[in-house]
Amino acid sequence: MADQWTGEAVLKLARSYQDSQALLASSELGIFEALGPAAKTAEDLSGDLGLDKRGIEVILNALVSAGLLAKEGGAFSIPGSLVPFLSETDPLTVLPMVRHQATCAHRWDRLAEVARSGQPPSFIGEMVRDEVQQRAFIQAMHVIGRQMADRIVGILAPTRFRRALDVGGASGTYTIALLRAAPGMRVTLFDLPPVVEMARDRLTEEGLIDRADLACGDFYKDALPGGHDLVLLSAIIHQNSPQQNRALYAKCREALDPGGTLVIRDIVMDDSHTRPPGGAQFAINMLVGTEGGGTYSLAEIKADLEAAGFGGIELLQQGTWMDGLVMARRP
């Protein structure tokens, strides 16, 4: 509560960026990848990465003070409990998401500017990414999705559906969860061509490619494939303005057979737009990173769905982060 704050608590919050920035800078510089399972000195890493020795040593010492590295005899290493999360090749790695947060932090640096102008920084444009940035973003989304996909799909009772469409399905995290949970289901994954190839690789590795259809396109410009009884919009609507969402909902409606179901997974805010707290912060991420995106309340989502011709709208799960679920039906 506000009356429990102290001056020192406010200053602590103001300084909280410091550990975070050391971590984010290290991810951008490739420090954790260069360390791997070995212990190396600042001089070793300076040579390996082509970085200034003084600069890298200061960062390494800060990481030790934050508990993210260990130091012994001038050599730095990743503590054993953190190795899975800071190893590029480990299935539990969070490095792709850390790198994505570094990108977000650069945008947040311009928050005051954006609040003055009402426009995202000029270098953001329409969230256009080159191939390297796109791959990193998709990998980061997998880090988030893999932690909740099975739980989310279980809530949907997927065995009642026969053919699903995963719009903006990325590398296939939710497509895989659907196929595993409903052996009789076939899933169409729709995304941009380079992303679809990432999904093809992952679905092949999982042995599920024979039950998946991969469709290339841009949901802002192209129609969605039809003939589905379930459409999943997973973590998409926050990047859109209400007008963009209404247009996308209309495309989802056309992709559904009569009586079909649309499920939206995203942050669902309360009417005050202050809860869940993570959603209020994420709205800033959209303010500095998109032309018109944001986080939406159930009432706002419902109004846009109804405008696109959906009925039977209900909240399946409020959620505390990106796990809110809203269901709607095509009449």
Secondary structure by P-SEA (a helix, b strand, c coil): ccccccaaaaaaaaacaaaaaaaaaaaaaccccccccccccaaaaaaaccccaaaaaaaaaaaaaaccccccccbbbccccccccccccccccaaaaaaaaaaaaaaacaaaaaaaccccccccccccccaaaaaaaaaaaaaaaaacaaaaaaaaccccccbbbbccccccaaaaaaaaacccbbbbbbccaaaaaaaaaaaaaacccccbbbbbcccccccccccccbbbbccccccccaaaaaaaaaaaaaaccccbbbbbbccccccccccaaaaaaaaaaaaacccbbbbbcaaaaaaaaaaacccccccccccccccbbbbbbcc
